[in-house]
């Protein structure tokens, strides 16, 4: 078995682990900082809406054009009186995008471009887009997003509980906000491909979250009947148990998307490839982060506000304090992950490799205080 596979098996068995839930305040702070940056990017720079949403025309020149992009931008701006975006495609043709022009004016612009570029007018392809079509796309996207969110909340509330539904919803909003903020900061165009990418990442983000929630639900059955673990301890074990699965799934999904973004976009030219691949790349990474560092710790926070979970936590800490006072060695699986809001006399958290010396004392020379 490879080292990575061995680590995954040990994580699943609880032999090693990291205290994700215990450090939740750090993750919350990082997420808040990233989200504020994304919101500021949206507020200051705004989204660079594509021509599909603003209306205008897209002119495509023949292949192997020798004219430069800067020259073509000047020609297009002079011919239209508007700002133009020019992209050189992989086959050497030029994509000239001019927003906010009327359909009647497009023929004049096309003729002038052909004259400036010294090509036949018929060889320049013109695609006209009305702003009403872009409004329809935006409205349908918002409707689809709203319906998706509602169905997710209903499903998770029925399959799990409302706290998990709330945590998943927060994680999804977190992912969308970060992705749209990156678009504003980078300056990429928002096109129908971007909308498709945004809607696609919601499913990936939700998948990782539901995997952890399913493990958490299974492990917390009859949790109040024991005094080994708090709810946060089990939540942390659930994250560690599915950690390698989440990492492997995300890496496998990110590799082809990275190929589209960094290789396909660079070789074949910008456009739809970059529009959809950037949203997928950022969204998948944000979704993996939120499912591990945001959703499950948030569920633990909400759950431990319940009176029965508070009482359970009190009993668990009392038992650990008693065992520590009697000098009785505690097994790692009995200790779990303690948090910074617990009393100082509680036993320290065990995070990392198994405590082998403690493990070897099992069944030998224990004090009279028996484990309950």
ABEGO torsion letter per residue (X at the ends): XBAAAAAAAAAAAGABEBBAAAAAAAAAAAAAAAAAAAAAAAAAAEBBBBAAAAEEBBBBBBBGBABBAAAAAAAAAAAAGBBBBBBBBAAGBBBBBBBGBBAAAAAAAAAAAAAAAGBBAAABBBBBBBAAAAAAAAAAAAAAAAAAAAAAAAAAAAABBAAAAAAAAAAAAAAAAAAAAAAAAAGBBBBAAAAAAAAAAAAAAAAAAAAAAAAAAAAABGAAABAABBAAAAAAAAAAAAAAAAAAAAAAAAAAAAAAAAAAAAAAEBEAAAAAAAAAAAAAAAAAAAAAAAAAAAAAAAAAABAAAAAAAAAAAAAAAAAAAAGBBBBAAAAEBBBAABBAABBBBBBEBBBAAAAAABGBGBBABBBX
